[in-house]
Amino acid sequence: MPVENDPSQTPSLFDAVRYRLAGQQVICDRGRFLGVVHRIDQPVAGLVLFARSAEALRRLHRLFRERAVDKRYWAVVEGDLPQESGTLEHHLSNDRRTNRATAHQLPGSDRKRARLDYVVAGRSRRYTLVEIRLHTGRHHQIRAQLAAAGAPIKGDLKYGARRSNPGGGIYLFARALRFTHPMTGRPLELIAEPPPDVLWDLFPRPAAPCSFGNDDRN
């Protein structure tokens, strides 16, 4: 499901949220405003943030722009990663023709720096559950960096997975957001649970996001 409306006329998450809030008389009370704060790739599931006022949307956009939002993802990857926890740093280039990012070790004029932290949260015989904290928000960043590390996401054929998943999705899930509420100043932690699924259910699910030793998001 696309986050916002597109020319295909496919029902969007935006429409679903608007319909849900209208039923609760939330949109009506706020002048029918609903703004998309950020997006996730179409084959990715999980948490998407909306704002119910223009001022909240403006302030939330600033938080994301200033990297003041702690963004966590879960991924089920094929194979394993070299360490129990670590940091992946690459320079990403994008091919618009194929809509694919490539992770490089060296910088270049057409490349953007990409950085993420990861922790191995569980293992099965064939797959590994990884929790990821993003420092940068590049196009297809997690997918490209994990593939470059030799651990493509389950079902992600574009980045080297062995086979696709039924329905075309991939095992990448937007798990949590931590930030300061733009209007009240209170700390917020939003957590989403993956849907019931044989593969997700292979792994015990941590009750809270993993702790990373370094909180530097630069």
ABEGO torsion letter per residue (X at the ends): XBABBBAAGBBBAAAAAAAAAAAAGAAAAAGGBBBBABBBBAABBEBBBBBABAAAAAAAAAAAAAGABBBBBBBBBBEBBABABEBBBBBBBBBAAAGBBBBBABBBAABBBBBBBBBBABBBAABBBBBBBBABBBBGAAAAAAAAAGBBBBGBAAAGBABBBBGGBBBBBBABBBBBBAAAGBBBBBBBBBBBBAAAAABBBBABBBBBABABAX
